[in-house]
Amino acid sequence: MESENKIVPVLELKDLRKSFGENTVLNGFNLKLYKGENLVVMGKSGSGKSVMIKCLVGLIEADSGSIRIKDHDITKLGQKELDILRTEIGFLFQGSALYDSMTVRENLEFPLRRHKKKLELKGHTETLVIEALTNVGLADAIDLMPAELSGGMQRRVALARALILKPKIILYDEPTTGLDPITSKEIIQLMRTIQDTYNTSSLIITHDVDCARVISNRMILLVDGINYAEGTYQELIASQDPKVQAFFKN
């Protein structure tokens, strides 16, 4: 990653706080994602990873703090402005979250139909669907139903759907959860290929240490509601801090 990319972050969370009753989940969490970077956020179950990413995409409202995406504070945007900004963000949901009643083709057409007016996609939908599926190696599955696909194939289709609007930022929520080791490696390699091909900026939420080791340019450890430690995989694994060491012990 070239040094000039690390000037202005494409995504920034600042002093993000979220509580549910007396349970404080995020307690001043900070994060900066730079152009072309794969940034991994790791945390134990219940540490706030999912809450953080849901705040980021507007599914949960943060109690305080700012969430800036490309110079826009999304906490201050109206619904119409937020929907427009979302066209530049791809989201790979945990568990793929494909629509069971739709074919692969229809699953990929769904975001295109929603944003058709803005993107002027009339006449180009078929081309974009085939291109997205080809990029994940599944062009032949275009008319299959999700139930006819393996878990790894479903994850690939979900990734194609996340890519179809050609986003600048991709959010991955536990991309290898539920997959066998071989399929996990294939998905991780595909994520790296996407970064190299499209120069995407990716925020990856995971508890998979092997995934973090292979995919990350930089890592953040979420502990006690804050960005407790940051650095490369090698820097963090060499730390003598017991809370950091706990992430890398078998």
N, C-alpha and C positions, 0 to 999 in steps of 0.2 A: 504494500500500500504506500503510495507516494506521500511525501511529507506535506505537500500543499493541500491534500485532502483534510488534514487535521488543523483547520483554521476555524471554520464555523461549523458547529454540529448541525446535522440535518434533523436531529431529534434531540430534545433535551427535557429531562424531568428535573425540577428544582424544588427541593423542600416539600416533597409530596407526602401528605398525611392522610390516613384513612383509619377510622375506628368503627367498630360495630358494638355499640353499647360501651361497656368498659374494656372491651378487647381492642387494644391498639395493634393494628396490623402493619401499617406503614407510619414511621415516626420521623419523617424528614429525609426521605429517600431521594438521592440525586443520581443522575445518569446522563451521559452524553454519548451519542452515536454519531460517528463521522462517516463521510462519504466513502463508499467502497469497503466498509469495515464489517466484519462478522463479530458482533459483541454478544458474549454469552453471559446470562444472569443465572446463577445457581443459588439454590436455597433449599433447606429441608422442607418436607411436607408441612404445610400450614404456615410457612414463613412469610407469605404474602406475594409470591411470584404471580399467581393467577390474578390476585386483586390488582396488582400493579399493571398488568397488561390489559385488564378490563377497564381500568381507569384511562389507560392510554388510548383505547379505541372508543371511549365514551359509553361503554356498557354499564359502568359504575361511576358515580360522581365522587370525585375526591373531596375530602373535607376542606383542604387548603393546599396551596402550592400551585405551580404552573407546569403546563405540558405544552411545549413548543414544538411544532412540526413545520419546518421550512418557514420560520419567522412568524408563524401563526400560533397564538395561544389558544388551544382548542377549548379551554375552559371558558373562553369568552365568545366563542362562535355560536351563531344560530344554527338550527338544524340544516337549512339549505346549504350554508357555507361549509358545515361539517361534512355533509354528503359529498360535496365537490372535492374536498381535501382527501376524503377516503378513497377516491379513484386512484390516488398516487401511493396507496398503501395496500400491500397484499398481506393476507392473514391466513396462515395454515393452522387451522384449529386442531386442538388435541383430539385424537380419534378420527380425524379427517372431516367429519360432519357433512358427508354428502347427503343429498336428498334421495332417500330410498326409492321414491316413486318416479324418479326421473332417470333417464338414460345418462350415460357419460356425456354425450353431446348436450343434452338439456341442462345438466349441471353446469357446464362451462358457458352455455348461452345465457344463464340466469343473470350474472353480473353485467353482461353485455347489453341485455335488454333494459336493465335498470338504468344504465348510463348511456343509452344509445344516442339521445339527443345531444349530450355534451360532446361525445366522442365521434359523432358523425359516422356511425358504423354501418349504415344501411348498405347492403350488398357485400359487406366484408366479414360478416359474422362467421360464415363457414371457413373462410381462410384463416381467421384468427383462432378458431377452435382447433383446426387441424395443426396449425403451427404450434400451439401450446401443447397439444398432446404429443407431437413429434419431439418437442424439446425434452419431454420426460420419458420418451420411448414407448408410448402407448397409442400410437395412431390407429392401430388395428382394433382397439377396444372402444371406438367411438360410439357404437350402438349397443353396447352391453349395459346391463343394469348393475348397480353397485354390489348387489348380492352375488353376482357372477364373478366378482373380482376377489383376489387374495387381499390380505391386509396391506401388503406392500404396494400392490397395484392401486388400492384405494388411496393410499397416502400419495402416490404419484399423481393420481387424478386430482386430488385436493390441491397439490402443489401447482398443477397446470391451471387450475381455477384461480389460484392466488396470483399467478403470473399473467393471466390473460389480458388484464388492463395495462400491462407493461409498467408496473409500479416502480418507483424509485426506492421504496423502503419495503422490506418484507419482515413480518413478525411471525416467528415460529413458536408455537406453544407445545412443548414436549414432542418434537418431531419423531423421536424414535420409540416412544412409549408403546408397549404392546407388540413390538416387532421382534422377530428372532434376530440373533446376532448378525447373520449374513445379510438379511434384508436391511437391518439398521445401517450397516456399512454402505450398502448401495444408496440409501437415502442420503447419508452424510456426503458421499461422493457427488451425488446429484446436486446437493446444496452448494458444494464448492464449485461445481461446473457452472451453476447459475451465477454465482458471484463473479467468476472469471469472465463469463460471457456478457453479462448485463451490467457489471460494475454496481450491483445493488448494495444497499446498506441494510444489513440484517441484524435484527435483535432476536436472539434465540434463548428461550426459556427452557431449561433442561435440568434434570438431576443426573443425567447420564455422563459420567466422568470421561468415558472414552469419546463420546460425541464432542464434549467440550475440548478435549485435548486435540482432536483432529480439525475441528471446524473453526475454533476461535482465533481471532487476532488479538483479542483482549477479553478479560473476564471480570465480572463483578460478583462478589459473594454477598448475598442478602442475609443479614443476621440481625436479629432484634429490631427489625423494621428499618434498618439503614443500609447503605452501601458500605459494609464493614471493611471490605478489602478489595483492591483492584490491582490488576496487572496481567501479564501474560500467564499462560498455563505454567511455564517453567518457573517464573518468579513466584507464583503462589504455592506451587508444590514444594518449593525450597523454604517456605516460611516456617519459622519455629513457633508461631502463634498457635496454641492448642485449638482455638476455634477455626482457624484456617486448616490446620492439619486434619481435622475431623472430616473434611470434605473428601479427602484423598485416601483415607484408610479403608481397607477392604472389610 
